[in-house]
Every structure is written in C-alpha cells, then in structure tokens.
Amino acid sequence: MIITPDKIERVAGGIVVVDISGQMPKHKFRRYLRRQKKISKLYFHKSGRLGAPGLQGAINSARYCVNHRKVGNSPIPGWAGMPYTFWINFHPVYLEQIAEIDVFDSNWELDPEAWVFFRCQPDHLRTWHTGGLANQIGVSACFQGTGEISDFQFEVAEALIPWAKERYKLQLPFGLSWHSDRSKWGPPKVKPVCPGPEAVKWLEDYRANC
C-alpha cells in the first residue's frame, strides 16, 4: 500500500493519523450513505479480536465486516465497508513501517518513528458503527482487541480526543461516548461489553474531568 504525504496528518506530538480509507475493502454492492447531520459525538469501540498487527489488522477487520457481518434479515451477508472511522492497533505502529522512504525525503516534518493510527472512513459517510441516530451524528474509533487496552492505545486515545474535539467542534463531555454508553442517541439495544470495562473506566474518568 502506498502512503503519500497528503494522507498523513499530525495529531499531537509524535502521533499521526494515516488515511487508508480509499484502500479499504468494500462490499460488492452495498454502500454507506452520506451523513445528513453535523458530527457531534465521538464513539469508542473494541474490535472483539486481537487479530494481525499493523496495517493488516485494520484491513482484516474491514474484510470480515464486508464478507460476514449480518444485515437485518437479508440472506446476503456483509456490511458496506469498515464501520469505524478510526482504528487504533493494540501494538504500536510506526510511520516507517508503513510508508515509503521517499515520504520522509519529501516532507522533513514527518518523523519515521511517529506513532500511527488509521483513518478507515471519510467523515462524510454515515457508517454502521453504533446504530440508530448515533451513526448519523457520530464518528467512531475502534480499539483493536478483546477489551484489554494497551499503553499505546491509551496514548493514542488521549491525543485523538482533543484533536477530534477541535476538528469536529465537539462539546465535551457530551461529545465523548462509547458503544455501551446508554444514550438517546444510540440504538434501542446497546452492547454492554463494548469497548470493555477498562476502556469504559478510562473514558468515564476522562469525561468527568473535561
């Protein structure tokens, strides 16, 4: 996969987000629609499996969603694409692991050892991440794994939240949420296990101190 400098954005300090949305697996005919409402919330999730490290972890998760996730009562499986706007690997990912060396030659501000998380969907798409109106008003970030949150993931989340607050003009604490957070903006049923007790405790503490 070729990563060009225009797909890399500095988030905070030594952390960057790399846009791989244009190269994510997509369903053969289903497509996500454009969102019709302003983004006002950031939802956190967990993937449910540890999976592969690095870029391959995000690709495999998207591939599973488009090939196997159920869609209502349809006999044809597969979501339109990756449901998560952002993907945060369990193990650290470094820019030099995924970008060609000429990226650094052409942009001296890029640090080869910068930590990376991935953008898997553009902001304008209403993906199927949380359900109900939450999909319309929210973007989502997924912790790779089964619920244990790594130091790398906490560091990235701590950089992601204020960056998202500025980018989307989120009003905190209202603008910060997660899949199991019971809210009128979510679906009729919530997933009490997502993103898991460790992440929920951290997010609750963060939101309490906004």
Number of C-alpha atoms within 10 A of each C-alpha: 9 11 16 15 16 9 13 20 14 17 18 15 9 16 21 23 23 24 21 21 17 11 12 17 21 20 18 12 8 12 14 17 12 13 16 11 13 12 21 20 27 24 23 27 28 25 21 17 13 18 17 17 14 20 18 12 19 28 18 15 24 22 20 15 21 21 18 12 14 14 12 8 7 8 8 12 16 21 26 23 26 28 25 28 24 27 29 28 29 23 17 18 20 19 25 17 13 16 18 16 12 11 19 17 10 11 10 9 9 19 16 18 13 18 21 29 28 24 23 25 24 17 16 16 18 25 28 19 22 26 17 15 14 26 24 26 19 28 29 25 26 26 30 28 22 17 21 17 21 17 12 17 22 17 12 24 19 14 17 21 19 16 16 18 17 10 10 18 15 19 13 19 14 12 20 23 24 27 25 21 19 15 13 10 17 22 16 10 11 16 15 12 15 22 28 22 15 11 22 21 11 13 20 15 11 15 15 10 9 10
